[in-house]
Amino acid sequence: MSQITYKDAGVDIDAGQEAVKRIKNSVQSTFTKNVLTDIGSFGGCFQFPQDQYKNPVLVSSADGVGTKLKIAILSNKHNTVGQCLVNHCVNDILALGAQPLFFLDYFACGKLVVDVFENVVDGFSVACKENNCALIGGETAEMPDFYQFGDYDISGTIVGVVDKENLITNRKTSSGDILIGLPSTGLHTNGYSLARKVLLSHFDVEDFVDQLDNTLGDELLSVHKSYLPIVKDIIDKEWLTGISHITGGGIIGNTKRILQDGQELALDWSAWEWLPIFKLIQKLGNVPTADMRNSMNLGIGMILVVKPEGLQQLVTHLELKKEQFIKLGTIK
């Protein structure tokens, strides 16, 4: 009887070991003084910086980047989706007032292509360094027959910290509070199933699209923006009563999650102009406006809810950061 090896079954241990070697320097470059274990350990150890907090609360989140990966695979460009995943998770815990401590990733594929894996992890590392977050560990799974050849999936878990007195969830929004929108870089990590269905029936990813002044692939792979550098210095301000990260569900679906009972949004949908990518999707797909609003951020990646008396302080802060903003409406 002929022998069957693990490699014959579709799992290449040698490729996995080569992949770990390739990413070692990139991952280690994210380590802070609090990281106590090296790459390859069975778990990641992180010494909590307890002297920096009075009453620390750990905040965690897990997410993926959805079918944006299909665009990365079609474009054979894999260095941005890792950044998108980290930044998405950073923004999620930022909505509660937390700043990141460390991040763990999961990479699954049918057959491990070391170059692709290395590019994805390089993206994790870039974003982790930008957000002062250690890439403390991860898992790589080669799963033949489960994923098509060339396909892969990624997810991540982030852990951050905030002093209990600064937890945004302890604050209450009020009628008359003002909604300030911070611009997105594009779709971020949501709405790609609709975007792909519409746009890929008219263009290939390498096509230059005049309306976008960019290739379709590069436009759709724009990095999901991290709002941590903009927001972290105002987390302790009492006039900041809520933060909404605009992901799946759009502006209304996400922002209503932070409202009190009996409150609703009074939005001025004419206050800003949609980015060209959203206009193109709606036009080519004849997509109803309600569907666009429910599935995409439409150019607004985060909303800050502020008391009227704090508005000028916020405006001054954003101008110092050279960050654009839009007054979207109020809470009623």
Buried (B, 14 or more C-beta within 10 A) or exposed (E): EEEEEEEEEBBBEEBBEBBBEBBBEBBBEBBBEBBEBEBEEEEBEBEEEEEEBEEBBEBEBEBBBBBBBBBBBBBEBBBBBBBBBBBBBBBBBBBBBBBBBBBBBBBBBBBBBBEBBBBBBBBBBBBBBBBBBBBBBBEBBBBEEEBEEEBBBBBBBBBBBBBEEBBBBEBEBBEEBBBBBBBBBBBBBBBBEBBBEBBBEEBEBEEEBEEBEBBBBBBBBBBBBBBBEBBBEBBEBEBBBBBBBBBBBBBBBBBEEBBEEEBEBEBEEEEBEBBBBBBBBBEBBEBEEEBBBBBBBBBBBBBBBBBEEBBEBBBEBBEEBEBEBBBBBBBE
